[in-house]
Amino acid sequence: MPVPAQGRLWRRASFIVAALLLAYCVWNGFAGAWSQRSAAETTAQAGQTILQVLYGALSLAALITCFRWRRLQPLALIGWVASVGLNGTVASIVWGRTSIVVGVVSGLAAVLVAALVAAMLRAGLRGFGDSRPE
């Protein structure tokens, strides 16, 4: 069943917004780790800096799998969402010196936002596959 033109437009817009957010996450992951590396005073902060690099790498993998190796995209997105949650939890605790409860809550909030972005990306990619005229 063909998707109406308006539906395709919303899906494409959804993909573009989500892809731009992922591109920002790539930059934020690597640039954040670069700036954190010299500021890390504890082993936990150094470990979170490594997690920040992983976050950047998984953001890049999620973005690349939009265009190549599409079969790997679900795995890349699951890894990216997990890294967002892990970084949201750990960074809050080791850099912000918050309690573990606050760290877990911030990590869960980060997972919810990342899952929304992943859903936007997946929905948007379905819109690019259906370009038949009505």
Backbone as a printed PyTorch tensor [residue, N CA C, xyz], in Angstrom:
tensor([[[ 0.8390, -1.1720,  0.0000],
         [ 0.0000,  0.0000,  0.0000],
         [ 0.8870,  1.2380,  0.0000]],

        [[ 0.7450,  2.1270, -0.9780],
         [ 1.5990,  3.3000, -1.0530],
         [ 1.3410,  4.2710,  0.1080]],

        [[ 2.4100,  4.9180,  0.5260],
         [ 2.3180,  5.9120,  1.5870],
         [ 1.9570,  7.2470,  0.9500]],

        [[ 0.9680,  7.9800,  1.4960],
         [ 0.6250,  9.2850,  0.9310],
         [ 1.8340, 10.2270,  0.9520]],

        [[ 1.8350, 11.2030,  0.0560],
         [ 2.9620, 12.1260, -0.0690],
         [ 3.2600, 12.8340,  1.2460]],

        [[ 2.2240, 13.2110,  1.9830],
         [ 2.4280, 13.9000,  3.2480],
         [ 3.1320, 12.9850,  4.2530]],

        [[ 2.7760, 11.7020,  4.2610],
         [ 3.4280, 10.7450,  5.1420],
         [ 4.8970, 10.5750,  4.8070]],

        [[ 5.2040, 10.5360,  3.5100],
         [ 6.6120, 10.4370,  3.0980],
         [ 7.3840, 11.6730,  3.5160]],

        [[ 6.7570, 12.8310,  3.4000],
         [ 7.4130, 14.0750,  3.7920],
         [ 7.7660, 14.0650,  5.2720]],

        [[ 6.8250, 13.6370,  6.1200],
         [ 7.0870, 13.5820,  7.5510],
         [ 8.1740, 12.5610,  7.8760]],

        [[ 8.1570, 11.4410,  7.1840],
         [ 9.1950, 10.4330,  7.4340],
         [10.5610, 10.9430,  7.0120]],

        [[10.6260, 11.6030,  5.9000],
         [11.9150, 12.1440,  5.4580],
         [12.4060, 13.2250,  6.3990]],

        [[11.5030, 14.0820,  6.8470],
         [11.8810, 15.1180,  7.8120],
         [12.3520, 14.4720,  9.1120]],

        [[11.6830, 13.4140,  9.5280],
         [12.0720, 12.6850, 10.7270],
         [13.4770, 12.1170, 10.5800]],

        [[13.7500, 11.5360,  9.4160],
         [15.0870, 10.9870,  9.1700],
         [16.1430, 12.0790,  9.2040]],

        [[15.8840, 13.1960,  8.5690],
         [16.8730, 14.2820,  8.5070],
         [17.1720, 14.8100,  9.9040]],

        [[16.1350, 15.0380, 10.6930],
         [16.3490, 15.5320, 12.0630],
         [17.1490, 14.5120, 12.8800]],

        [[16.7650, 13.2450, 12.7970],
         [17.4610, 12.2080, 13.5600],
         [18.9010, 12.0440, 13.0800]],

        [[19.1320, 12.1130, 11.7760],
         [20.4950, 11.9830, 11.2550],
         [21.3610, 13.1600, 11.6930]],

        [[20.7970, 14.3510, 11.7210],
         [21.5530, 15.5170, 12.2060],
         [21.8780, 15.3850, 13.6920]],

        [[20.9350, 14.8610, 14.4660],
         [21.2050, 14.6240, 15.8850],
         [22.3080, 13.5790, 16.0660]],

        [[22.2800, 12.5370, 15.2500],
         [23.3390, 11.5260, 15.3160],
         [24.6860, 12.1160, 14.9160]],

        [[24.6970, 12.9570, 13.8860],
         [25.9510, 13.5950, 13.4720],
         [26.5010, 14.4600, 14.6080]],

        [[25.6120, 15.1580, 15.3030],
         [26.0510, 15.9360, 16.4610],
         [26.6090, 15.0180, 17.5490]],

        [[25.9920, 13.8600, 17.7460],
         [26.4790, 12.9100, 18.7480],
         [27.8720, 12.3840, 18.3930]],

        [[28.1290, 12.1920, 17.1050],
         [29.4650, 11.7710, 16.6740],
         [30.4810, 12.8330, 17.0950]],

        [[30.1940, 14.0610, 16.7230],
         [31.1070, 15.1570, 17.0630],
         [31.2340, 15.3010, 18.5770]],

        [[30.1020, 15.2760, 19.2800],
         [30.1090, 15.4450, 20.7300],
         [30.8800, 14.3180, 21.4200]],

        [[30.7470, 13.1120, 20.9240],
         [31.4480, 11.9870, 21.5330],
         [32.9510, 12.1250, 21.4380]],

        [[33.4350, 12.3990, 20.2480],
         [34.8870, 12.4990, 20.0700],
         [35.4580, 13.7950, 20.6380]],

        [[34.7870, 14.9160, 20.4040],
         [35.2800, 16.1980, 20.9310],
         [35.2030, 16.2210, 22.4580]],

        [[34.1250, 15.6560, 23.0090],
         [34.0030, 15.6020, 24.4630],
         [35.0920, 14.7550, 25.0950]],

        [[35.3780, 13.6330, 24.4950],
         [36.4430, 12.7730, 25.0200],
         [37.8000, 13.4640, 24.9080]],

        [[38.0130, 14.1660, 23.8120],
         [39.2780, 14.8680, 23.6210],
         [39.4810, 15.9240, 24.7090]],

        [[38.4350, 16.6680, 25.0170],
         [38.5660, 17.7100, 26.0380],
         [38.6050, 17.1230, 27.4530]],

        [[37.9710, 15.9840, 27.6640],
         [37.9620, 15.3600, 28.9880],
         [39.2630, 14.6650, 29.3280]],

        [[40.0110, 14.2410, 28.3330],
         [41.1730, 13.3950, 28.6060],
         [42.1790, 14.0620, 29.5250]],

        [[42.3860, 15.3570, 29.3720],
         [43.3600, 16.0330, 30.2280],
         [42.7490, 16.4590, 31.5600]],

        [[41.4400, 16.5180, 31.6450],
         [40.7740, 16.9420, 32.8760],
         [40.4830, 15.7790, 33.8230]],

        [[40.6390, 14.5500, 33.3480],
         [40.3300, 13.3800, 34.1790],
         [41.3310, 13.2700, 35.3250]],

        [[40.8180, 13.3400, 36.5400],
         [41.6700, 13.2610, 37.7290],
         [41.5890, 11.9060, 38.4120]],

        [[40.5140, 11.1730, 38.1820],
         [40.3240,  9.8720, 38.8330],
         [40.2540,  8.7710, 37.7770]],

        [[40.3860,  7.5600, 38.2390],
         [40.2680,  6.4100, 37.3430],
         [38.8580,  6.3340, 36.7520]],

        [[37.8590,  6.6640, 37.5650],
         [36.4820,  6.6380, 37.0740],
         [36.2780,  7.6660, 35.9660]],

        [[36.8670,  8.8440, 36.1040],
         [36.7460,  9.8680, 35.0670],
         [37.4750,  9.4390, 33.7960]],

        [[38.6240,  8.7990, 33.9400],
         [39.3460,  8.2900, 32.7710],
         [38.5330,  7.1840, 32.0880]],

        [[37.8890,  6.3450, 32.8840],
         [37.0430,  5.2990, 32.3140],
         [35.8490,  5.8700, 31.5770]],

        [[35.2550,  6.9230, 32.1170],
         [34.1240,  7.5520, 31.4440],
         [34.5740,  8.2190, 30.1520]],

        [[35.7880,  8.7030, 30.1180],
         [36.3210,  9.2900, 28.8850],
         [36.4140,  8.2290, 27.7900]],

        [[36.7930,  7.0260, 28.1660],
         [36.8230,  5.9190, 27.2020],
         [35.3980,  5.5940, 26.7380]],

        [[34.4450,  5.6210, 27.6710],
         [33.0450,  5.4060, 27.2950],
         [32.5550,  6.4990, 26.3490]],

        [[33.0900,  7.7050, 26.5150],
         [32.7110,  8.8130, 25.6380],
         [33.1940,  8.5470, 24.2070]],

        [[34.3810,  7.9840, 24.0650],
         [34.8890,  7.6130, 22.7370],
         [34.0080,  6.5210, 22.1360]],

        [[33.6210,  5.5530, 22.9510],
         [32.7290,  4.4840, 22.4870],
         [31.3990,  5.0640, 22.0240]],

        [[30.8840,  6.0350, 22.7620],
         [29.6470,  6.7230, 22.3830],
         [29.7990,  7.3920, 21.0180]],

        [[30.9210,  8.0610, 20.7920],
         [31.1570,  8.6860, 19.4900],
         [31.2580,  7.6530, 18.3820]],

        [[31.9460,  6.5500, 18.6550],
         [32.1180,  5.5060, 17.6470],
         [30.7810,  4.8340, 17.3140]],

        [[29.9720,  4.5620, 18.3290],
         [28.6730,  3.9370, 18.0730],
         [27.7120,  4.9160, 17.4030]],

        [[27.8470,  6.2050, 17.6880],
         [27.0550,  7.2070, 16.9700],
         [27.4130,  7.1920, 15.4940]],

        [[28.7040,  7.1010, 15.2070],
         [29.1670,  7.0390, 13.8240],
         [28.6770,  5.7630, 13.1440]],

        [[28.7450,  4.6490, 13.8560],
         [28.2680,  3.3820, 13.2900],
         [26.7720,  3.4490, 12.9890]],

        [[26.0010,  4.0380, 13.8930],
         [24.5560,  4.1640, 13.6650],
         [24.2700,  5.0470, 12.4610]],

        [[25.0520,  6.0950, 12.2930],
         [24.8570,  6.9900, 11.1550],
         [25.2730,  6.3180,  9.8440]],

        [[26.3870,  5.6260,  9.8500],
         [26.8680,  4.9520,  8.6350],
         [25.8910,  3.8680,  8.1880]],

        [[25.3180,  3.1370,  9.1550],
         [24.4160,  2.0440,  8.7780],
         [23.0870,  2.5470,  8.2190]],

        [[22.8760,  3.8400,  8.2220],
         [21.7060,  4.3890,  7.5140],
         [21.9000,  4.2730,  6.0070]],

        [[23.1500,  4.2670,  5.5750],
         [23.4650,  4.3140,  4.1470],
         [24.1470,  3.0440,  3.6450]],

        [[24.9070,  2.3830,  4.4880],
         [25.6290,  1.1620,  4.1210],
         [25.3850,  0.1130,  5.1910]],

        [[25.4790, -1.1390,  4.8410],
         [25.3510, -2.2440,  5.7870],
         [24.0820, -2.1140,  6.6190]],

        [[22.9560, -1.9030,  5.9360],
         [21.6860, -1.6420,  6.6080],
         [21.2480, -2.7940,  7.5190]],

        [[21.7010, -4.0080,  7.2240],
         [21.3270, -5.1420,  8.0780],
         [21.9100, -4.9990,  9.4810]],

        [[22.9930, -4.2530,  9.6240],
         [23.6280, -4.0650, 10.9270],
         [23.0400, -2.8970, 11.7120]],

        [[22.1240, -2.1550, 11.0950],
         [21.6130, -0.9590, 11.7560],
         [20.9180, -1.2300, 13.0900]],

        [[20.0650, -2.2540, 13.2030],
         [19.4460, -2.4850, 14.5250],
         [20.4890, -2.7050, 15.6230]],

        [[21.5360, -3.4530, 15.3100],
         [22.5930, -3.6970, 16.2830],
         [23.3300, -2.3990, 16.6220]],

        [[23.6250, -1.5880, 15.6020],
         [24.3110, -0.3130, 15.8370],
         [23.4470,  0.6210, 16.6870]],

        [[22.1500,  0.6560, 16.4140],
         [21.2690,  1.5340, 17.1920],
         [21.1100,  1.0550, 18.6330]],

        [[21.0410, -0.2500, 18.8330],
         [20.9530, -0.7770, 20.2040],
         [22.2280, -0.4210, 20.9650]],

        [[23.3750, -0.5940, 20.3210],
         [24.6390, -0.2280, 20.9560],
         [24.7190,  1.2590, 21.2570]],

        [[24.2240,  2.0770, 20.3280],
         [24.2500,  3.5190, 20.5350],
         [23.3500,  3.9240, 21.6940]],

        [[22.1230,  3.3990, 21.7330],
         [21.1970,  3.7290, 22.8280],
         [21.7940,  3.2900, 24.1640]],

        [[22.3910,  2.1030, 24.1970],
         [23.0160,  1.6230, 25.4370],
         [24.1730,  2.5270, 25.8560]],

        [[24.9850,  2.9630, 24.8860],
         [26.1190,  3.8260, 25.2340],
         [25.6490,  5.1970, 25.7130]],

        [[24.5510,  5.6890, 25.1610],
         [23.9840,  6.9590, 25.6290],
         [23.5470,  6.8160, 27.0920]],

        [[22.8590,  5.7380, 27.3990],
         [22.4110,  5.5170, 28.7730],
         [23.5650,  5.3210, 29.7380]],

        [[24.5490,  4.5530, 29.3210],
         [25.7070,  4.3090, 30.1750],
         [26.4770,  5.6010, 30.4250]],

        [[26.6690,  6.3800, 29.3720],
         [27.3650,  7.6550, 29.5470],
         [26.5550,  8.6260, 30.3870]],

        [[25.2470,  8.6530, 30.1970],
         [24.4020,  9.5230, 31.0040],
         [24.4680,  9.1780, 32.4800]],

        [[24.5740,  7.9020, 32.7720],
         [24.6660,  7.4620, 34.1640],
         [26.0360,  7.7480, 34.7470]],

        [[27.0630,  7.2560, 34.0750],
         [28.4170,  7.3430, 34.6180],
         [28.9280,  8.7790, 34.6550]],

        [[28.6990,  9.5430, 33.6040],
         [29.1940, 10.9260, 33.5750],
         [28.5690, 11.7490, 34.6830]],

        [[27.2900, 11.5370, 34.9270],
         [26.6120, 12.2710, 35.9920],
         [27.2480, 11.9910, 37.3520]],

        [[27.6340, 10.7600, 37.5540],
         [28.1990, 10.3680, 38.8500],
         [29.6560, 10.8130, 38.9800]],

        [[30.4950, 10.5400, 37.9730],
         [31.9220, 10.7960, 38.1350],
         [32.3290, 12.2370, 37.8540]],

        [[31.6310, 12.9230, 36.9860],
         [31.9680, 14.3190, 36.7030],
         [31.0880, 15.2670, 37.5150]],

        [[29.8130, 14.9540, 37.6430],
         [28.8930, 15.8200, 38.3730],
         [28.8640, 15.5370, 39.8600]],

        [[29.4770, 14.4250, 40.2620],
         [29.5230, 14.0020, 41.6540],
         [28.1210, 13.9230, 42.2870]],

        [[27.1860, 13.3970, 41.4930],
         [25.8330, 13.1920, 42.0000],
         [25.7400, 11.8200, 42.6450]],

        [[24.6130, 11.5290, 43.2320],
         [24.4020, 10.2100, 43.8420],
         [24.1550,  9.1800, 42.7400]],

        [[24.2510,  7.9340, 43.1180],
         [24.0150,  6.8540, 42.1610],
         [22.5680,  6.8910, 41.6710]],

        [[21.6400,  7.2070, 42.5530],
         [20.2220,  7.2680, 42.1690],
         [20.0130,  8.3450, 41.1020]],

        [[20.5830,  9.5210, 41.3100],
         [20.4570, 10.6000, 40.3280],
         [21.1260, 10.1870, 39.0170]],

        [[22.2620,  9.5120, 39.0890],
         [22.9420,  9.0320, 37.8920],
         [22.1050,  8.0480, 37.1040]],

        [[21.4670,  7.1180, 37.8140],
         [20.6170,  6.1280, 37.1400],
         [19.4030,  6.8050, 36.5010]],

        [[18.8070,  7.7520, 37.2000],
         [17.6540,  8.4610, 36.6490],
         [18.0660,  9.2450, 35.4040]],

        [[19.2190,  9.9100, 35.4500],
         [19.6690, 10.6530, 34.2630],
         [20.0130,  9.7050, 33.1210]],

        [[20.5520,  8.5490, 33.4290],
         [20.8380,  7.5640, 32.3980],
         [19.5760,  7.0280, 31.7500]],

        [[18.5500,  6.7770, 32.5600],
         [17.2690,  6.3070, 32.0160],
         [16.6180,  7.3770, 31.1420]],

        [[16.7130,  8.6320, 31.5580],
         [16.1700,  9.7230, 30.7400],
         [16.9120,  9.8080, 29.4080]],

        [[18.2260,  9.6250, 29.4600],
         [19.0200,  9.6530, 28.2290],
         [18.6310,  8.5030, 27.3050]],

        [[18.3610,  7.3330, 27.8700],
         [17.9390,  6.1820, 27.0680],
         [16.6030,  6.4620, 26.3850]],

        [[15.6830,  7.0770, 27.0990],
         [14.3810,  7.3960, 26.4990],
         [14.5280,  8.3570, 25.3170]],

        [[15.3520,  9.3760, 25.4710],
         [15.5670, 10.3320, 24.3790],
         [16.2650,  9.6400, 23.2060]],

        [[17.2810,  8.8280, 23.4960],
         [17.9950,  8.1240, 22.4340],
         [17.0800,  7.1410, 21.7080]],

        [[16.2100,  6.4770, 22.4410],
         [15.2640,  5.5490, 21.8080],
         [14.3060,  6.3020, 20.8920]],

        [[13.9060,  7.4890, 21.2980],
         [13.0440,  8.3130, 20.4430],
         [13.7760,  8.7020, 19.1580]],

        [[15.0320,  9.0930, 19.2740],
         [15.8150,  9.4420, 18.0860],
         [15.9830,  8.2190, 17.1900]],

        [[16.2410,  7.0500, 17.7790],
         [16.3860,  5.8200, 16.9940],
         [15.0800,  5.4810, 16.2800]],

        [[13.9530,  5.6730, 16.9550],
         [12.6550,  5.4040, 16.3260],
         [12.4030,  6.3720, 15.1740]],

        [[12.7640,  7.6400, 15.3650],
         [12.6280,  8.6210, 14.2830],
         [13.4800,  8.2210, 13.0800]],

        [[14.6830,  7.7630, 13.3550],
         [15.5970,  7.3530, 12.2900],
         [15.0410,  6.1660, 11.5220]],

        [[14.5760,  5.1630, 12.2400],
         [14.0290,  3.9600, 11.5890],
         [12.7780,  4.2910, 10.7820]],

        [[11.8920,  5.1170, 11.3450],
         [10.6790,  5.5040, 10.6160],
         [11.0400,  6.3110,  9.3780]],

        [[12.0080,  7.1820,  9.5160],
         [12.4290,  7.9930,  8.3840],
         [13.0560,  7.1820,  7.2720]],

        [[13.7920,  6.1640,  7.6290],
         [14.4050,  5.3110,  6.6050],
         [13.3560,  4.5330,  5.8250]],

        [[12.2620,  4.1630,  6.4770],
         [11.1810,  3.4980,  5.7460],
         [10.5870,  4.4610,  4.7150]],

        [[10.5870,  5.7480,  5.0090],
         [10.0600,  6.7380,  4.0580],
         [10.9260,  6.8780,  2.8300]],

        [[12.2310,  6.6730,  2.9720],
         [13.1170,  6.7990,  1.8070],
         [13.0000,  5.5990,  0.8760]],

        [[12.5570,  4.4770,  1.3930],
         [12.4350,  3.3000,  0.5570],
         [11.2240,  3.3110, -0.3400]],

        [[10.2460,  4.1440, -0.0480],
         [ 8.9970,  4.1660, -0.8090],
         [ 8.8850,  5.4860, -1.5520]],

        [[ 9.4010,  5.5420, -2.7540],
         [ 9.3710,  6.8010, -3.5100],
         [ 8.5400,  6.6630, -4.7870]],

        [[ 7.6060,  5.7180, -4.7950],
         [ 6.7470,  5.5400, -5.9770],
         [ 5.7900,  6.7000, -6.1140]],

        [[ 5.5100,  7.1150, -7.3260],
         [ 4.4960,  8.1750, -7.5060],
         [ 3.1140,  7.6150, -7.2170]],

        [[ 2.2370,  8.5050, -6.8210],
         [ 0.8740,  8.0620, -6.4910],
         [ 0.0380,  7.9420, -7.7390]]])
